[in-house]
Amino acid sequence: MAFDVDFFVIGAGSGGVRSARIAAGHGAKTLVAEESRVGGTCVIRGCVPKKLLVYASRFRAEFEDAAGYGWTLPHASFDWPTLIANKDQEIARLEAAYTATLQKTGVTIVKTRAVLADAHTVQLANGERVRAAYILIATGGSPSYGEPISGVEHAISSNEAFHLRQLPPHVLVQGGGYIAVEFAGIFAGLGAQVTLVYRGENILRGFDDDVRSHLRMDMEKHGIRVLTGCKVAAIEQTAARFSVHLSSGNQLSADCVMFAVGRRPNVAGMGLEAVGVGIAKNGGIAVDEYSRTSVPNIYAIGDATNRVNLTPVAIREGAAFADTVFGARPTAVDHTNVPTAVFSDPEIGVVGLTETQARARLKQTDIYRSMFKPLKATLSGRDTTLLLKLVVDGVTDRVVGCHIVGEGAAEMVQVAAIAVKMGATKADFDATMALHPTTAEELVTMRQKSASYARAAAE
Ligand SMILES: Cc1cc2nc3c(=O)[nH]c(=O)nc-3n(C[C@H](O)[C@H](O)[C@H](O)COP(=O)(O)OP(=O)(O)OC[C@H]3O[C@@H](n4cnc5c(N)ncnc54)[C@H](O)[C@@H]3O)c2cc1C
């Protein structure tokens, strides 16, 4: 059977771009279809622009610290349009760089929507059809707005937050996940009044309970109002503002209402059902450990599969797919011990098991915990504390979890993740010489087993 290409990728995001590059490197004739911008969520409307906004918001703390170190600064003022224009310029540069790299490796890019017509045929929105030996669905995900409520059309998602014309004076963010707490920190750091509304008992469900309590405490200290156990019931436009009705009966006014209540895989309207590609219970495309769907020549990776929705994971899955299919090197991705960060204020970095998960799975769990004011904030008196926590298997002595809240948490955990992945024991951590004076040295100097923070706080 003759094919137009060896490999057709639907979606030029993190995973799609990587798989295309590696497959082309293995000699596959490769075509990528992208309906929006090359780079996908991470580059265009996710990790990268988010981190740039996070950097902008952190200058507030730097200015506060500076005074304690003897600096007198003129009154600092912030201009949102400048930040957004500079961010957009950088994103355009990255998009061009991604496009050029793909083209240099011999990949053809078509800027159009693509869906499945049959197991080997992709239908493009411009009317063309392409026959491919292998098809990869790397369509990512999109923001969800949750249950329909009156006035939901007034709410923005993270997609629009990156393009607001001005910084809203009062923002109401609904959601308790990482995107919600990150944007709450960004808006507050840049000078907005922020209220975070979350229907659950506490923010960051799935994270270690100590981390959740610690972040909430610090967010509240930094002026973010956190309302849990309620949700937005209706949004009404009142002149240039919004009146937000909460399920608790309260009513708040805001200039901007942002929903960050979850994301759903982009699988609708893709022709999956007709071709026989199965959907998993989590709403993503069902795949095996090699990212193969229920149709043998169709694979799916990244957020479209709703496994671990992070850029490095999508990239690994894309590379593993290309090596498996075009490099004759079957490669499965290990989804355990994936380090992850939340660029909230303060920042979070975690890898491995939470205390609750460890206690449910292990015979004996030991906890080591340290909480202190960072040296940098001592002279300024800035009100912030760091939390470092190790979760240790009490039988094997292996460090099975590392959780850090505070400046530099993500950088520290990226390195600690190597040790956790290698199976390092608490004795290995203890045998490592401290590097002084740093925050990370606490990781190798914690000697006393501790009660969990939640319990310690209650006692
Ligand atoms: C606000 C925000 C912040 C984030 N921060 C982080 C972070 O700090 N760290 C981290 O690791 N991850 C972060 N993520 C998650 C990360 O962006 C995703 O996990 C990652 O981009 C997934 O890559 P992907 O290749 O699966 O899909 P995507 O990057 O979403 O790419 C999918 C591409 O497919 C295109 N597409 C969809 N359907 C079609 C179609 N039918 N035809 C043609 N093209 C199509 C889309 O336009 C898109 O370009 C963040 C996400 C968001 C929203």
The ligand as a Tripos MOL2 file, in Angstrom:
@<TRIPOS>MOLECULE
LIG
   53    58     1     0     0
SMALL
NO_CHARGES

@<TRIPOS>ATOM
      1 C1         -0.9440   27.9070   32.0050 C.3       1 LIG1
      2 C2         -0.1520   26.6370   31.8810 C.ar      1 LIG1
      3 C3          1.0560   26.5070   32.5310 C.ar      1 LIG1
      4 C4          1.7950   25.3420   32.4260 C.ar      1 LIG1
      5 N1          2.9760   25.2620   33.0980 N.ar      1 LIG1
      6 C5          3.7250   24.1490   32.9940 C.ar      1 LIG1
      7 C6          4.9870   24.0750   33.6510 C.ar      1 LIG1
      8 O1          5.4070   25.0020   34.3430 O.2       1 LIG1
      9 N2          5.7290   22.9350   33.4920 N.ar      1 LIG1
     10 C7          5.2840   21.8820   32.7260 C.ar      1 LIG1
     11 O2          5.9950   20.8880   32.5970 O.2       1 LIG1
     12 N3          4.0840   21.9230   32.1070 N.ar      1 LIG1
     13 C8          3.2930   23.0280   32.2230 C.ar      1 LIG1
     14 N4          2.0920   23.0930   31.5670 N.ar      1 LIG1
     15 C9          1.6170   21.8950   30.8250 C.3       1 LIG1
     16 C10         2.2700   21.7790   29.4460 C.3       1 LIG1
     17 O3          2.0960   22.9820   28.7330 O.3       1 LIG1
     18 C11         1.6620   20.6100   28.6770 C.3       1 LIG1
     19 O4          1.7400   19.4430   29.4700 O.3       1 LIG1
     20 C12         2.3820   20.3630   27.3550 C.3       1 LIG1
     21 O5          2.3590   21.4910   26.5370 O.3       1 LIG1
     22 C13         1.7240   19.1860   26.6250 C.3       1 LIG1
     23 O6          2.3440   19.0070   25.3890 O.3       1 LIG1
     24 P1          1.5580   18.2760   24.2160 P.3       1 LIG1
     25 O7          2.5570   18.0650   23.1190 O.co2     1 LIG1
     26 O8          0.8370   17.0850   24.7170 O.co2     1 LIG1
     27 O9          0.4150   19.2840   23.7500 O.3       1 LIG1
     28 P2          0.4300   20.8290   23.4250 P.3       1 LIG1
     29 O10         1.6840   21.4820   23.7970 O.co2     1 LIG1
     30 O11        -0.8480   21.3550   23.9870 O.co2     1 LIG1
     31 O12         0.3420   20.8790   21.8430 O.3       1 LIG1
     32 C14        -0.7730   20.4290   21.1390 C.3       1 LIG1
     33 C15        -0.8410   21.1740   19.8040 C.3       1 LIG1
     34 O13        -1.7790   20.5330   18.9600 O.3       1 LIG1
     35 C16        -2.5000   21.5110   18.2310 C.3       1 LIG1
     36 N5         -3.7450   20.8750   17.7970 N.ar      1 LIG1
     37 C17        -4.7760   20.4400   18.5680 C.ar      1 LIG1
     38 N6         -5.6930   19.8190   17.8110 N.ar      1 LIG1
     39 C18        -5.2490   19.8820   16.5250 C.ar      1 LIG1
     40 C19        -5.7550   19.3870   15.2830 C.ar      1 LIG1
     41 N7         -6.8800   18.6990   15.2110 N.pl3     1 LIG1
     42 N8         -5.0340   19.6330   14.1540 N.ar      1 LIG1
     43 C20        -3.8560   20.3320   14.2060 C.ar      1 LIG1
     44 N9         -3.3330   20.7970   15.3620 N.ar      1 LIG1
     45 C21        -4.0100   20.5480   16.5060 C.ar      1 LIG1
     46 C22        -2.6740   22.6330   19.2500 C.3       1 LIG1
     47 O14        -2.9320   23.8600   18.6010 O.3       1 LIG1
     48 C23        -1.3290   22.6200   19.9570 C.3       1 LIG1
     49 O15        -0.4080   23.4820   19.3350 O.3       1 LIG1
     50 C24         1.3170   24.2520   31.6340 C.ar      1 LIG1
     51 C25         0.0970   24.3620   30.9660 C.ar      1 LIG1
     52 C26        -0.6310   25.5380   31.0830 C.ar      1 LIG1
     53 C27        -1.9540   25.6430   30.3650 C.3       1 LIG1
@<TRIPOS>BOND
     1     1     2 1
     2     2     3 ar
     3     2    52 ar
     4     3     4 ar
     5     4     5 ar
     6     4    50 ar
     7     5     6 ar
     8     6     7 ar
     9     6    13 1
    10     7     8 2
    11     7     9 ar
    12     9    10 ar
    13    10    11 2
    14    10    12 ar
    15    12    13 ar
    16    13    14 ar
    17    14    15 1
    18    14    50 ar
    19    15    16 1
    20    16    17 1
    21    16    18 1
    22    18    19 1
    23    18    20 1
    24    20    21 1
    25    20    22 1
    26    22    23 1
    27    23    24 1
    28    24    25 2
    29    24    26 1
    30    24    27 1
    31    27    28 1
    32    28    29 2
    33    28    30 1
    34    28    31 1
    35    31    32 1
    36    32    33 1
    37    33    34 1
    38    33    48 1
    39    34    35 1
    40    35    36 1
    41    35    46 1
    42    36    37 ar
    43    36    45 ar
    44    37    38 ar
    45    38    39 ar
    46    39    40 ar
    47    39    45 ar
    48    40    41 1
    49    40    42 ar
    50    42    43 ar
    51    43    44 ar
    52    44    45 ar
    53    46    47 1
    54    46    48 1
    55    48    49 1
    56    50    51 ar
    57    51    52 ar
    58    52    53 1
@<TRIPOS>SUBSTRUCTURE
     1 LIG1         1 GROUP 0 **** ****
